[in-house]
Amino acid sequence: MSVADRIFIDNMNDILENGVWDTDLEVRPKWSDGTPAHTVKKFGIVNRYDLSKEFPILTIRRTFFKSAVDELLWIWQKKSNNIKDLHSKIWNQWADADGSIGKAYGYQLGVKHKYKEGEFDQVDRVLYDLKHNPASRRILTNIYNFADLHEMNLYPCAYSMTFNVSGDTLNGILNQRSNDMLTANNWNVVQYAVLLIMFAQVSGLKAGELVHVIADAHIYDRHVPMVKEIIANPQYEAPRLEVDPDVRNFYDFTVDSFRLVDYKYNDKKYDIPVAE
C-alpha cells in the first residue's frame, strides 16, 4: 500500500463514519439535474506527505498524472485563466464564451506587486526568496483575493501555499478551504507535491514535507457508493517519480519533464459526477 492510499482510505472512512451531513441545510452546489448536492464532511483534516520517501499518488484508483501536471503548469507557469491554454476539459463548465474563468487562479498569481527589491508576481517572488532569502518566514502565495471574488467564476479551493526552508530541505503547506475528496483530493496532492519538487530543484534544495490542510473535507451524496468501492480496491506500492535533472529554470519545466516509473493502479473507470 502506498502512503497516499493509506491516508486517503483513513480520511474517507473517518468522513463516512464520523462526518456531519448538511442535508438539513440549503446548499449552493447542484447536480446537473438541478438536485441539491449534499455532502458529509469533516472539518480540519491535516495530512502530511514526506516527498523524500515516496511520491503521494493513489494506486486504488488512477490519478491522471499528466493532466494534473498540465493544470498545475497552466496555473503556476502560464498564470492563465483561459481554458484555451489548458489541454483538458476539467475547467470547461466554469468558463465563459471566451474561455475565461474570470480573475481566478493563474490570473491572481500573475498580478505584479511592488517590493523594495523590485516588482514581482507571486510565483517570481517565491523563486526570488528561495534563492536570496531562504531563511525567510514570509515565503508564501495567496490567490483568495477578496477584491476580485465577484469576478471569479469559481472561488479558489486550494488558495495558499507557504514555503519553508529547513537546512537544505524545502517544505510546504497547502491550505484548502474546500475539498471534494473523491474528485480532487489526490489530484491536488499530486499537483502540489510536483510544485514543491519543482521549486526545490530550481533552488538547489531537496523536497521535504508537503502538509495538506483542508478546512471542509467532504464527500458528495452521489459519490458515497463509489467511495466505498474504491477504498476496498487492491493496493499497490507507490511509483517512483523521475524529474529531468537538467531543468534549472522553473519556466523550463514541461509535462514531459516528469515520469512515473512502475505506476500500478486499479484501472476501473469511474463516471464521477461533478456538482456545480
NORNOR-V25018 format. One record per residue. N is the residue number from 1. D_FIRST is the distance of its C-alpha to the first C-alpha in whole Angstrom. Layout:
BEGIN
n = [N & N]
d_first = [D_FIRST & D_FIRST]
END
This chain:
BEGIN
n = [1 & 2 & 3 & 4 & 5 & 6 & 7 & 8 & 9 & 10 & 11 & 12 & 13 & 14 & 15 & 16 & 17 & 18 & 19 & 20 & 21 & 22 & 23 & 24 & 25 & 26 & 27 & 28 & 29 & 30 & 31 & 32 & 33 & 34 & 35 & 36 & 37 & 38 & 39 & 40 & 41 & 42 & 43 & 44 & 45 & 46 & 47 & 48 & 49 & 50 & 51 & 52 & 53 & 54 & 55 & 56 & 57 & 58 & 59 & 60 & 61 & 62 & 63 & 64 & 65 & 66 & 67 & 68 & 69 & 70 & 71 & 72 & 73 & 74 & 75 & 76 & 77 & 78 & 79 & 80 & 81 & 82 & 83 & 84 & 85 & 86 & 87 & 88 & 89 & 90 & 91 & 92 & 93 & 94 & 95 & 96 & 97 & 98 & 99 & 100 & 101 & 102 & 103 & 104 & 105 & 106 & 107 & 108 & 109 & 110 & 111 & 112 & 113 & 114 & 115 & 116 & 117 & 118 & 119 & 120 & 121 & 122 & 123 & 124 & 125 & 126 & 127 & 128 & 129 & 130 & 131 & 132 & 133 & 134 & 135 & 136 & 137 & 138 & 139 & 140 & 141 & 142 & 143 & 144 & 145 & 146 & 147 & 148 & 149 & 150 & 151 & 152 & 153 & 154 & 155 & 156 & 157 & 158 & 159 & 160 & 161 & 162 & 163 & 164 & 165 & 166 & 167 & 168 & 169 & 170 & 171 & 172 & 173 & 174 & 175 & 176 & 177 & 178 & 179 & 180 & 181 & 182 & 183 & 184 & 185 & 186 & 187 & 188 & 189 & 190 & 191 & 192 & 193 & 194 & 195 & 196 & 197 & 198 & 199 & 200 & 201 & 202 & 203 & 204 & 205 & 206 & 207 & 208 & 209 & 210 & 211 & 212 & 213 & 214 & 215 & 216 & 217 & 218 & 219 & 220 & 221 & 222 & 223 & 224 & 225 & 226 & 227 & 228 & 229 & 230 & 231 & 232 & 233 & 234 & 235 & 236 & 237 & 238 & 239 & 240 & 241 & 242 & 243 & 244 & 245 & 246 & 247 & 248 & 249 & 250 & 251 & 252 & 253 & 254 & 255 & 256 & 257 & 258 & 259 & 260 & 261 & 262 & 263 & 264 & 265 & 266 & 267 & 268 & 269 & 270 & 271 & 272 & 273 & 274 & 275 & 276]
d_first = [0 & 4 & 7 & 8 & 6 & 7 & 10 & 11 & 11 & 13 & 15 & 16 & 16 & 18 & 20 & 21 & 22 & 24 & 25 & 28 & 30 & 32 & 34 & 37 & 38 & 39 & 36 & 36 & 34 & 35 & 33 & 35 & 38 & 39 & 37 & 36 & 32 & 31 & 28 & 26 & 25 & 24 & 26 & 25 & 21 & 20 & 17 & 16 & 14 & 15 & 16 & 17 & 14 & 11 & 12 & 11 & 11 & 9 & 8 & 9 & 12 & 14 & 15 & 19 & 18 & 22 & 23 & 22 & 23 & 26 & 27 & 26 & 29 & 31 & 31 & 31 & 33 & 35 & 35 & 36 & 37 & 38 & 35 & 38 & 36 & 32 & 31 & 29 & 31 & 28 & 31 & 34 & 35 & 35 & 38 & 42 & 44 & 44 & 40 & 40 & 38 & 40 & 40 & 36 & 33 & 34 & 38 & 37 & 36 & 39 & 41 & 43 & 44 & 47 & 46 & 49 & 47 & 47 & 46 & 42 & 40 & 37 & 34 & 37 & 38 & 34 & 35 & 38 & 37 & 34 & 37 & 40 & 38 & 35 & 36 & 37 & 35 & 36 & 34 & 33 & 33 & 34 & 34 & 35 & 39 & 41 & 44 & 42 & 40 & 43 & 43 & 39 & 38 & 35 & 34 & 31 & 28 & 26 & 30 & 29 & 28 & 29 & 28 & 29 & 30 & 29 & 31 & 29 & 26 & 26 & 24 & 24 & 24 & 24 & 26 & 26 & 28 & 26 & 23 & 23 & 19 & 18 & 20 & 20 & 18 & 15 & 18 & 20 & 17 & 17 & 20 & 21 & 19 & 21 & 24 & 23 & 22 & 26 & 28 & 27 & 27 & 31 & 32 & 31 & 28 & 25 & 22 & 21 & 19 & 19 & 20 & 20 & 23 & 23 & 26 & 26 & 22 & 23 & 22 & 25 & 27 & 27 & 23 & 22 & 22 & 19 & 17 & 17 & 16 & 14 & 12 & 12 & 11 & 9 & 5 & 5 & 5 & 7 & 11 & 14 & 17 & 20 & 23 & 27 & 28 & 31 & 31 & 33 & 34 & 32 & 34 & 33 & 30 & 29 & 26 & 27 & 26 & 22 & 20 & 17 & 16 & 14 & 12 & 11 & 11 & 12 & 16 & 18 & 20 & 21 & 24 & 24 & 27 & 28 & 30 & 33]
END
